[in-house]
Amino acid sequence: MDLLTSGRLSGYLHEIDEQCNERLELMVEQMKVQQGITEELKAKDMMEWVGRMNEIRASVKGNVLREIVHA
């Protein structure tokens, strides 16, 4: 309530959004490396690459929300 009444809520939410996006991108890249998802796979089998990337993004998004937003 203090953030809202002081006019700082928008800035605070923007900062949290940036933290989430940075963490998301970092974790996605780390998981791509761990799982061997490469540009070669993308060129060879686009559907496999898309499916695996979607799985990673969904998993990471849940982790980021738990770590940052719901902490």
Jmol script that loads the backbone (N, CA, C; Angstrom):
load data "model"
ATOM      1  N   MET A   1       0.832  -1.178   0.000  1.00  0.00           N
ATOM      2  CA  MET A   1       0.000   0.000   0.000  1.00  0.00           C
ATOM      3  C   MET A   1       0.885   1.253   0.000  1.00  0.00           C
ATOM      4  N   ASP A   2       2.006   1.152   0.724  1.00  0.00           N
ATOM      5  CA  ASP A   2       2.925   2.292   0.801  1.00  0.00           C
ATOM      6  C   ASP A   2       3.468   2.649  -0.580  1.00  0.00           C
ATOM      7  N   LEU A   3       3.830   1.624  -1.360  1.00  0.00           N
ATOM      8  CA  LEU A   3       4.346   1.874  -2.710  1.00  0.00           C
ATOM      9  C   LEU A   3       3.292   2.553  -3.581  1.00  0.00           C
ATOM     10  N   LEU A   4       2.065   2.127  -3.447  1.00  0.00           N
ATOM     11  CA  LEU A   4       0.977   2.702  -4.234  1.00  0.00           C
ATOM     12  C   LEU A   4       0.742   4.160  -3.867  1.00  0.00           C
ATOM     13  N   THR A   5       0.635   4.433  -2.581  1.00  0.00           N
ATOM     14  CA  THR A   5       0.333   5.803  -2.158  1.00  0.00           C
ATOM     15  C   THR A   5       1.504   6.755  -2.349  1.00  0.00           C
ATOM     16  N   SER A   6       2.713   6.203  -2.367  1.00  0.00           N
ATOM     17  CA  SER A   6       3.886   7.073  -2.557  1.00  0.00           C
ATOM     18  C   SER A   6       4.237   7.268  -4.028  1.00  0.00           C
ATOM     19  N   GLY A   7       3.520   6.574  -4.932  1.00  0.00           N
ATOM     20  CA  GLY A   7       3.787   6.713  -6.363  1.00  0.00           C
ATOM     21  C   GLY A   7       4.977   5.912  -6.842  1.00  0.00           C
ATOM     22  N   ARG A   8       5.445   4.968  -6.032  1.00  0.00           N
ATOM     23  CA  ARG A   8       6.624   4.165  -6.398  1.00  0.00           C
ATOM     24  C   ARG A   8       6.272   2.771  -6.888  1.00  0.00           C
ATOM     25  N   LEU A   9       5.001   2.437  -6.933  1.00  0.00           N
ATOM     26  CA  LEU A   9       4.597   1.086  -7.305  1.00  0.00           C
ATOM     27  C   LEU A   9       5.010   0.734  -8.731  1.00  0.00           C
ATOM     28  N   SER A  10       4.783   1.636  -9.651  1.00  0.00           N
ATOM     29  CA  SER A  10       5.117   1.368 -11.055  1.00  0.00           C
ATOM     30  C   SER A  10       6.611   1.093 -11.223  1.00  0.00           C
ATOM     31  N   GLY A  11       7.440   1.891 -10.592  1.00  0.00           N
ATOM     32  CA  GLY A  11       8.889   1.687 -10.677  1.00  0.00           C
ATOM     33  C   GLY A  11       9.316   0.376 -10.051  1.00  0.00           C
ATOM     34  N   TYR A  12       8.704   0.042  -8.934  1.00  0.00           N
ATOM     35  CA  TYR A  12       9.016  -1.212  -8.254  1.00  0.00           C
ATOM     36  C   TYR A  12       8.637  -2.411  -9.131  1.00  0.00           C
ATOM     37  N   LEU A  13       7.447  -2.361  -9.702  1.00  0.00           N
ATOM     38  CA  LEU A  13       6.999  -3.454 -10.567  1.00  0.00           C
ATOM     39  C   LEU A  13       7.872  -3.579 -11.813  1.00  0.00           C
ATOM     40  N   HIS A  14       8.317  -2.460 -12.349  1.00  0.00           N
ATOM     41  CA  HIS A  14       9.214  -2.482 -13.507  1.00  0.00           C
ATOM     42  C   HIS A  14      10.541  -3.156 -13.136  1.00  0.00           C
ATOM     43  N   GLU A  15      11.054  -2.844 -11.967  1.00  0.00           N
ATOM     44  CA  GLU A  15      12.305  -3.442 -11.507  1.00  0.00           C
ATOM     45  C   GLU A  15      12.156  -4.959 -11.331  1.00  0.00           C
ATOM     46  N   ILE A  16      11.058  -5.393 -10.748  1.00  0.00           N
ATOM     47  CA  ILE A  16      10.802  -6.818 -10.569  1.00  0.00           C
ATOM     48  C   ILE A  16      10.682  -7.509 -11.932  1.00  0.00           C
ATOM     49  N   ASP A  17       9.995  -6.862 -12.875  1.00  0.00           N
ATOM     50  CA  ASP A  17       9.850  -7.419 -14.215  1.00  0.00           C
ATOM     51  C   ASP A  17      11.207  -7.595 -14.888  1.00  0.00           C
ATOM     52  N   GLU A  18      12.077  -6.605 -14.751  1.00  0.00           N
ATOM     53  CA  GLU A  18      13.423  -6.705 -15.333  1.00  0.00           C
ATOM     54  C   GLU A  18      14.212  -7.842 -14.697  1.00  0.00           C
ATOM     55  N   GLN A  19      14.135  -7.972 -13.377  1.00  0.00           N
ATOM     56  CA  GLN A  19      14.838  -9.053 -12.685  1.00  0.00           C
ATOM     57  C   GLN A  19      14.349 -10.411 -13.178  1.00  0.00           C
ATOM     58  N   CYS A  20      13.041 -10.549 -13.310  1.00  0.00           N
ATOM     59  CA  CYS A  20      12.469 -11.813 -13.780  1.00  0.00           C
ATOM     60  C   CYS A  20      12.937 -12.148 -15.190  1.00  0.00           C
ATOM     61  N   ASN A  21      12.909 -11.169 -16.084  1.00  0.00           N
ATOM     62  CA  ASN A  21      13.322 -11.409 -17.462  1.00  0.00           C
ATOM     63  C   ASN A  21      14.799 -11.750 -17.566  1.00  0.00           C
ATOM     64  N   GLU A  22      15.648 -11.072 -16.787  1.00  0.00           N
ATOM     65  CA  GLU A  22      17.078 -11.373 -16.806  1.00  0.00           C
ATOM     66  C   GLU A  22      17.336 -12.786 -16.290  1.00  0.00           C
ATOM     67  N   ARG A  23      16.683 -13.136 -15.207  1.00  0.00           N
ATOM     68  CA  ARG A  23      16.847 -14.467 -14.620  1.00  0.00           C
ATOM     69  C   ARG A  23      16.332 -15.534 -15.580  1.00  0.00           C
ATOM     70  N   LEU A  24      15.198 -15.267 -16.213  1.00  0.00           N
ATOM     71  CA  LEU A  24      14.613 -16.200 -17.173  1.00  0.00           C
ATOM     72  C   LEU A  24      15.589 -16.490 -18.310  1.00  0.00           C
ATOM     73  N   GLU A  25      16.130 -15.452 -18.907  1.00  0.00           N
ATOM     74  CA  GLU A  25      17.054 -15.639 -20.037  1.00  0.00           C
ATOM     75  C   GLU A  25      18.311 -16.390 -19.611  1.00  0.00           C
ATOM     76  N   LEU A  26      18.848 -16.051 -18.432  1.00  0.00           N
ATOM     77  CA  LEU A  26      20.038 -16.732 -17.942  1.00  0.00           C
ATOM     78  C   LEU A  26      19.774 -18.213 -17.717  1.00  0.00           C
ATOM     79  N   MET A  27      18.668 -18.530 -17.065  1.00  0.00           N
ATOM     80  CA  MET A  27      18.356 -19.928 -16.778  1.00  0.00           C
ATOM     81  C   MET A  27      18.035 -20.714 -18.045  1.00  0.00           C
ATOM     82  N   VAL A  28      17.366 -20.090 -19.004  1.00  0.00           N
ATOM     83  CA  VAL A  28      17.079 -20.770 -20.275  1.00  0.00           C
ATOM     84  C   VAL A  28      18.383 -21.127 -20.976  1.00  0.00           C
ATOM     85  N   GLU A  29      19.314 -20.194 -21.020  1.00  0.00           N
ATOM     86  CA  GLU A  29      20.595 -20.461 -21.676  1.00  0.00           C
ATOM     87  C   GLU A  29      21.347 -21.582 -20.970  1.00  0.00           C
ATOM     88  N   GLN A  30      21.330 -21.580 -19.645  1.00  0.00           N
ATOM     89  CA  GLN A  30      22.014 -22.632 -18.896  1.00  0.00           C
ATOM     90  C   GLN A  30      21.390 -23.996 -19.165  1.00  0.00           C
ATOM     91  N   MET A  31      20.077 -24.052 -19.189  1.00  0.00           N
ATOM     92  CA  MET A  31      19.406 -25.326 -19.425  1.00  0.00           C
ATOM     93  C   MET A  31      19.602 -25.808 -20.865  1.00  0.00           C
ATOM     94  N   LYS A  32      19.670 -24.874 -21.816  1.00  0.00           N
ATOM     95  CA  LYS A  32      19.953 -25.262 -23.205  1.00  0.00           C
ATOM     96  C   LYS A  32      21.290 -25.971 -23.287  1.00  0.00           C
ATOM     97  N   VAL A  33      22.278 -25.425 -22.619  1.00  0.00           N
ATOM     98  CA  VAL A  33      23.610 -26.027 -22.627  1.00  0.00           C
ATOM     99  C   VAL A  33      23.569 -27.391 -21.951  1.00  0.00           C
ATOM    100  N   GLN A  34      22.934 -27.472 -20.789  1.00  0.00           N
ATOM    101  CA  GLN A  34      22.857 -28.732 -20.048  1.00  0.00           C
ATOM    102  C   GLN A  34      22.177 -29.829 -20.859  1.00  0.00           C
ATOM    103  N   GLN A  35      21.156 -29.457 -21.617  1.00  0.00           N
ATOM    104  CA  GLN A  35      20.390 -30.449 -22.365  1.00  0.00           C
ATOM    105  C   GLN A  35      20.875 -30.625 -23.803  1.00  0.00           C
ATOM    106  N   GLY A  36      21.912 -29.907 -24.187  1.00  0.00           N
ATOM    107  CA  GLY A  36      22.485 -30.074 -25.516  1.00  0.00           C
ATOM    108  C   GLY A  36      21.613 -29.550 -26.642  1.00  0.00           C
ATOM    109  N   ILE A  37      20.831 -28.525 -26.353  1.00  0.00           N
ATOM    110  CA  ILE A  37      19.977 -27.932 -27.378  1.00  0.00           C
ATOM    111  C   ILE A  37      20.797 -26.866 -28.107  1.00  0.00           C
ATOM    112  N   THR A  38      21.052 -27.120 -29.375  1.00  0.00           N
ATOM    113  CA  THR A  38      21.954 -26.272 -30.151  1.00  0.00           C
ATOM    114  C   THR A  38      21.268 -25.702 -31.390  1.00  0.00           C
ATOM    115  N   GLU A  39      21.972 -24.792 -32.026  1.00  0.00           N
ATOM    116  CA  GLU A  39      21.499 -24.255 -33.300  1.00  0.00           C
ATOM    117  C   GLU A  39      21.522 -25.348 -34.378  1.00  0.00           C
ATOM    118  N   GLU A  40      22.409 -26.309 -34.207  1.00  0.00           N
ATOM    119  CA  GLU A  40      22.462 -27.447 -35.133  1.00  0.00           C
ATOM    120  C   GLU A  40      21.162 -28.247 -35.050  1.00  0.00           C
ATOM    121  N   LEU A  41      20.677 -28.474 -33.831  1.00  0.00           N
ATOM    122  CA  LEU A  41      19.396 -29.163 -33.664  1.00  0.00           C
ATOM    123  C   LEU A  41      18.275 -28.337 -34.289  1.00  0.00           C
ATOM    124  N   LYS A  42      18.332 -27.045 -34.098  1.00  0.00           N
ATOM    125  CA  LYS A  42      17.316 -26.148 -34.665  1.00  0.00           C
ATOM    126  C   LYS A  42      17.268 -26.275 -36.187  1.00  0.00           C
ATOM    127  N   ALA A  43      18.432 -26.324 -36.803  1.00  0.00           N
ATOM    128  CA  ALA A  43      18.503 -26.442 -38.254  1.00  0.00           C
ATOM    129  C   ALA A  43      18.088 -27.837 -38.734  1.00  0.00           C
ATOM    130  N   LYS A  44      18.399 -28.839 -37.946  1.00  0.00           N
ATOM    131  CA  LYS A  44      18.137 -30.227 -38.332  1.00  0.00           C
ATOM    132  C   LYS A  44      16.673 -30.624 -38.098  1.00  0.00           C
ATOM    133  N   ASP A  45      16.129 -30.234 -36.947  1.00  0.00           N
ATOM    134  CA  ASP A  45      14.775 -30.658 -36.577  1.00  0.00           C
ATOM    135  C   ASP A  45      14.089 -29.531 -35.803  1.00  0.00           C
ATOM    136  N   MET A  46      13.514 -28.608 -36.548  1.00  0.00           N
ATOM    137  CA  MET A  46      12.914 -27.410 -35.959  1.00  0.00           C
ATOM    138  C   MET A  46      11.824 -27.750 -34.941  1.00  0.00           C
ATOM    139  N   MET A  47      10.983 -28.724 -35.229  1.00  0.00           N
ATOM    140  CA  MET A  47       9.890 -29.060 -34.316  1.00  0.00           C
ATOM    141  C   MET A  47      10.411 -29.612 -32.989  1.00  0.00           C
ATOM    142  N   GLU A  48      11.441 -30.425 -33.057  1.00  0.00           N
ATOM    143  CA  GLU A  48      12.065 -30.948 -31.834  1.00  0.00           C
ATOM    144  C   GLU A  48      12.641 -29.798 -31.019  1.00  0.00           C
ATOM    145  N   TRP A  49      13.335 -28.887 -31.676  1.00  0.00           N
ATOM    146  CA  TRP A  49      13.941 -27.741 -31.015  1.00  0.00           C
ATOM    147  C   TRP A  49      12.869 -26.877 -30.346  1.00  0.00           C
ATOM    148  N   VAL A  50      11.802 -26.575 -31.064  1.00  0.00           N
ATOM    149  CA  VAL A  50      10.723 -25.747 -30.525  1.00  0.00           C
ATOM    150  C   VAL A  50      10.085 -26.424 -29.312  1.00  0.00           C
ATOM    151  N   GLY A  51       9.812 -27.692 -29.427  1.00  0.00           N
ATOM    152  CA  GLY A  51       9.215 -28.424 -28.311  1.00  0.00           C
ATOM    153  C   GLY A  51      10.079 -28.399 -27.069  1.00  0.00           C
ATOM    154  N   ARG A  52      11.353 -28.651 -27.258  1.00  0.00           N
ATOM    155  CA  ARG A  52      12.272 -28.666 -26.111  1.00  0.00           C
ATOM    156  C   ARG A  52      12.457 -27.280 -25.520  1.00  0.00           C
ATOM    157  N   MET A  53      12.504 -26.268 -26.378  1.00  0.00           N
ATOM    158  CA  MET A  53      12.616 -24.889 -25.879  1.00  0.00           C
ATOM    159  C   MET A  53      11.359 -24.480 -25.113  1.00  0.00           C
ATOM    160  N   ASN A  54      10.202 -24.883 -25.592  1.00  0.00           N
ATOM    161  CA  ASN A  54       8.959 -24.581 -24.879  1.00  0.00           C
ATOM    162  C   ASN A  54       8.936 -25.237 -23.504  1.00  0.00           C
ATOM    163  N   GLU A  55       9.409 -26.470 -23.429  1.00  0.00           N
ATOM    164  CA  GLU A  55       9.491 -27.160 -22.135  1.00  0.00           C
ATOM    165  C   GLU A  55      10.420 -26.427 -21.177  1.00  0.00           C
ATOM    166  N   ILE A  56      11.570 -26.017 -21.680  1.00  0.00           N
ATOM    167  CA  ILE A  56      12.532 -25.295 -20.850  1.00  0.00           C
ATOM    168  C   ILE A  56      11.929 -23.982 -20.366  1.00  0.00           C
ATOM    169  N   ARG A  57      11.361 -23.206 -21.284  1.00  0.00           N
ATOM    170  CA  ARG A  57      10.786 -21.916 -20.901  1.00  0.00           C
ATOM    171  C   ARG A  57       9.682 -22.065 -19.853  1.00  0.00           C
ATOM    172  N   ALA A  58       8.825 -23.055 -20.006  1.00  0.00           N
ATOM    173  CA  ALA A  58       7.744 -23.263 -19.043  1.00  0.00           C
ATOM    174  C   ALA A  58       8.313 -23.614 -17.667  1.00  0.00           C
ATOM    175  N   SER A  59       9.302 -24.485 -17.651  1.00  0.00           N
ATOM    176  CA  SER A  59       9.923 -24.882 -16.395  1.00  0.00           C
ATOM    177  C   SER A  59      10.621 -23.707 -15.725  1.00  0.00           C
ATOM    178  N   VAL A  60      11.389 -22.978 -16.501  1.00  0.00           N
ATOM    179  CA  VAL A  60      12.143 -21.852 -15.966  1.00  0.00           C
ATOM    180  C   VAL A  60      11.201 -20.756 -15.486  1.00  0.00           C
ATOM    181  N   LYS A  61      10.147 -20.498 -16.243  1.00  0.00           N
ATOM    182  CA  LYS A  61       9.197 -19.458 -15.848  1.00  0.00           C
ATOM    183  C   LYS A  61       8.608 -19.771 -14.472  1.00  0.00           C
ATOM    184  N   GLY A  62       8.251 -21.018 -14.241  1.00  0.00           N
ATOM    185  CA  GLY A  62       7.735 -21.414 -12.934  1.00  0.00           C
ATOM    186  C   GLY A  62       8.755 -21.210 -11.833  1.00  0.00           C
ATOM    187  N   ASN A  63      10.003 -21.569 -12.104  1.00  0.00           N
ATOM    188  CA  ASN A  63      11.075 -21.386 -11.115  1.00  0.00           C
ATOM    189  C   ASN A  63      11.299 -19.917 -10.802  1.00  0.00           C
ATOM    190  N   VAL A  64      11.319 -19.082 -11.828  1.00  0.00           N
ATOM    191  CA  VAL A  64      11.553 -17.649 -11.631  1.00  0.00           C
ATOM    192  C   VAL A  64      10.411 -17.035 -10.822  1.00  0.00           C
ATOM    193  N   LEU A  65       9.197 -17.403 -11.144  1.00  0.00           N
ATOM    194  CA  LEU A  65       8.063 -16.886 -10.379  1.00  0.00           C
ATOM    195  C   LEU A  65       8.166 -17.271  -8.910  1.00  0.00           C
ATOM    196  N   ARG A  66       8.551 -18.514  -8.633  1.00  0.00           N
ATOM    197  CA  ARG A  66       8.709 -18.952  -7.234  1.00  0.00           C
ATOM    198  C   ARG A  66       9.846 -18.214  -6.558  1.00  0.00           C
ATOM    199  N   GLU A  67      10.974 -18.035  -7.254  1.00  0.00           N
ATOM    200  CA  GLU A  67      12.146 -17.396  -6.655  1.00  0.00           C
ATOM    201  C   GLU A  67      11.958 -15.915  -6.391  1.00  0.00           C
ATOM    202  N   ILE A  68      11.386 -15.208  -7.351  1.00  0.00           N
ATOM    203  CA  ILE A  68      11.363 -13.745  -7.269  1.00  0.00           C
ATOM    204  C   ILE A  68       9.998 -13.205  -6.860  1.00  0.00           C
ATOM    205  N   VAL A  69       8.962 -13.640  -7.510  1.00  0.00           N
ATOM    206  CA  VAL A  69       7.652 -13.042  -7.285  1.00  0.00           C
ATOM    207  C   VAL A  69       7.011 -13.555  -5.999  1.00  0.00           C
ATOM    208  N   HIS A  70       7.039 -14.860  -5.795  1.00  0.00           N
ATOM    209  CA  HIS A  70       6.351 -15.428  -4.642  1.00  0.00           C
ATOM    210  C   HIS A  70       7.251 -15.573  -3.422  1.00  0.00           C
ATOM    211  N   ALA A  71       8.453 -15.058  -3.498  1.00  0.00           N
ATOM    212  CA  ALA A  71       9.400 -15.180  -2.373  1.00  0.00           C
ATOM    213  C   ALA A  71       9.018 -14.301  -1.206  1.00  0.00           C
TER     214      ALA A  71
END
end "model"
wireframe off; spacefill off
backbone 0.3
color backbone group
